[in-house]
Amino acid sequence: MGKRGRKKGASGEQSRALLLSIAAEEFANKGYYQTKVSTIVQRAGVTQPTFYLYFKSKEAIYQELMDSFSKGLFDLTSKSRLEPGIDFNSLPLRITKGLTGIFTFFSENQNVTRIGFFNSLEAEVIKKQLALQIRDNLISEVKNGYFQTDMDMGLIAEILVGTIERLTLTKLFPGIKEPEEIASEIVHLFLNGMLSKRE
């Protein structure tokens, strides 16, 4: 009986995960209003009662996807804040690692990213929150002596969010560049600028 119970539980988790994955694809491709529970269950090969066993409504599964996306994104941004006492020579690598985490998260969750960062009504709110979080990180990092003090960190945060947004669409999703490549180039540009080095 114990084995059967575990098997059923595992199967239930798989069904739930499959419904979330298919719903993400449907919402990403068709938008919220055009997505139908009937299509999600048909594609998942389960019944509508099975869907309602895991999710109260279409809105509930959508909200779970959105919550999961924003939590994942904001957790990564929070973890990327540079703590005091880092060796200056290792800063570019540390910043690259933080940005790589965000691009990797987007790459591994493309449908949810399309909803949460691009297509949904909430996307603009999420980007504003991300910019505020990056700004707070930067202000803290200025206090720790890592960056110049005379710069508008709110503006830089907005530039970073715009850069992340655009490069996700043009380089990451089409598979033109890997997450670490994109992150490295952004960090190189921000930390070193574009002017040629002159003696």
C-alpha positions in Angstrom: 0.0 0.0 0.0 2.9 2.4 0.8 4.5 1.8 -2.6 1.2 2.4 -4.4 0.6 5.6 -2.4 4.1 6.9 -3.3 3.6 6.0 -6.9 0.3 7.8 -7.0 1.9 10.8 -5.4 4.7 10.9 -7.9 2.2 10.5 -10.7 0.2 13.4 -9.2 3.3 15.6 -9.1 4.1 14.7 -12.7 0.6 15.6 -13.8 0.7 18.9 -12.0 4.1 19.8 -13.4 2.9 18.8 -16.9 -0.2 21.0 -16.6 2.0 23.9 -15.5 4.3 23.4 -18.4 1.6 23.2 -21.0 -0.3 26.1 -19.5 2.9 28.2 -19.6 3.2 27.4 -23.3 -0.4 28.2 -24.0 -0.3 31.5 -22.1 3.0 32.5 -23.8 1.7 31.7 -27.3 -1.9 32.7 -27.1 -2.2 35.1 -24.2 -4.4 34.8 -21.1 -7.8 35.3 -22.6 -7.3 33.0 -25.6 -5.9 30.2 -23.4 -8.5 27.6 -22.5 -8.5 25.0 -19.7 -10.0 22.5 -22.2 -6.9 22.9 -24.5 -4.5 22.5 -21.6 -6.1 19.3 -20.4 -6.4 17.9 -23.9 -2.7 18.5 -24.5 -1.8 17.0 -21.1 -3.9 13.9 -21.7 -5.9 14.4 -18.5 -9.5 15.1 -17.7 -10.9 18.5 -16.6 -11.7 17.1 -13.1 -7.9 16.2 -12.9 -7.0 19.8 -13.7 -9.4 21.1 -11.0 -7.9 18.7 -8.5 -4.6 20.8 -8.7 -5.8 24.2 -9.7 -9.0 26.1 -8.7 -9.2 27.9 -12.1 -7.4 29.1 -15.1 -6.5 32.2 -13.1 -5.0 30.1 -10.3 -2.6 28.2 -12.6 -1.7 31.5 -14.3 -1.0 33.2 -11.0 1.2 30.3 -9.9 3.3 30.6 -13.0 3.6 34.4 -12.5 4.5 34.0 -8.8 7.0 31.4 -9.6 8.6 33.6 -12.2 8.8 36.7 -10.1 10.1 34.8 -7.0 12.8 33.1 -9.1 13.9 36.4 -10.7 13.9 38.5 -7.5 15.7 35.7 -5.6 18.5 35.7 -8.2 18.7 39.5 -8.1 18.9 39.5 -4.4 21.6 36.9 -4.3 23.7 38.8 -6.9 24.2 41.8 -4.5 28.0 42.2 -3.9 28.8 41.9 -0.2 31.6 44.0 1.4 35.2 42.9 1.2 35.4 41.5 -2.3 38.7 41.7 -4.1 38.5 44.3 -6.9 40.1 41.9 -9.4 37.3 39.4 -8.9 34.5 41.9 -9.3 33.9 41.4 -13.1 33.6 37.7 -12.6 31.2 38.0 -9.7 29.0 40.5 -11.5 29.1 38.2 -14.6 28.0 35.3 -12.5 25.0 37.2 -11.1 23.8 38.2 -14.6 24.5 34.7 -16.0 22.1 33.4 -13.3 19.3 35.7 -14.6 19.9 34.8 -18.3 20.1 31.1 -17.4 16.8 31.3 -15.5 15.2 33.0 -18.5 16.7 30.4 -20.9 15.5 27.4 -18.9 12.0 29.0 -18.4 11.4 30.6 -21.8 7.6 30.3 -21.8 7.2 31.7 -18.3 9.7 34.4 -19.1 7.7 35.4 -22.2 4.6 35.8 -20.0 6.2 37.4 -16.9 8.8 39.7 -18.6 7.2 40.5 -22.0 3.5 39.6 -22.7 1.5 39.9 -19.6 -0.1 43.1 -18.1 2.1 42.4 -15.0 5.3 42.4 -17.0 5.8 46.1 -16.7 5.3 46.0 -12.9 7.8 43.1 -12.6 10.4 45.1 -14.7 9.8 48.2 -12.5 10.3 46.0 -9.4 13.5 44.5 -10.9 14.9 48.0 -11.7 14.2 49.1 -8.1 15.9 46.0 -6.7 19.0 46.5 -9.0 19.1 50.2 -8.0 19.1 49.2 -4.3 21.9 46.6 -5.0 23.9 49.3 -6.8 23.4 51.9 -4.0 24.6 49.3 -1.5 27.6 48.5 -3.7 28.5 52.2 -4.0 28.5 52.4 -0.2 30.9 49.4 -0.2 33.2 51.3 -2.5 32.8 49.3 -5.7 31.4 51.9 -8.0 31.6 55.7 -8.6 29.5 57.8 -6.2 28.4 60.5 -8.7 26.1 58.3 -10.9 22.3 58.0 -11.0 21.9 54.4 -9.9 18.2 54.5 -10.8 19.1 55.4 -14.4 21.7 52.7 -14.5 19.3 50.1 -13.2 16.8 51.0 -15.9 19.5 50.8 -18.5 20.4 47.3 -17.2 16.8 46.1 -17.3 16.4 47.4 -20.8 19.6 45.7 -21.9 18.5 42.4 -20.2 15.1 42.7 -21.9 16.3 43.3 -25.4 19.2 40.8 -25.4 16.9 38.1 -24.0 14.7 38.5 -27.2 17.4 39.1 -29.7 20.3 36.8 -28.6 19.2 34.4 -25.8 15.9 33.0 -27.0 17.0 32.6 -30.6 20.1 30.7 -29.3 22.6 33.1 -30.8 24.5 33.5 -27.6 24.7 31.5 -24.3 23.8 33.2 -21.0 27.4 33.6 -19.9 28.5 35.1 -23.2 25.7 37.8 -23.0 26.5 38.5 -19.3 30.2 38.8 -20.0 29.7 41.3 -22.8 27.3 43.4 -20.7 29.8 43.5 -17.8 32.7 44.3 -20.1 30.8 47.2 -21.6 29.6 48.6 -18.3 32.9 48.2 -16.5 35.3 49.1 -19.3 33.3 51.3 -21.7 33.7 51.6 -25.5 36.6 54.0 -25.9 39.8 52.6 -27.4 42.6 52.4 -24.8 45.2 55.2 -25.6 48.5 55.6 -24.0 
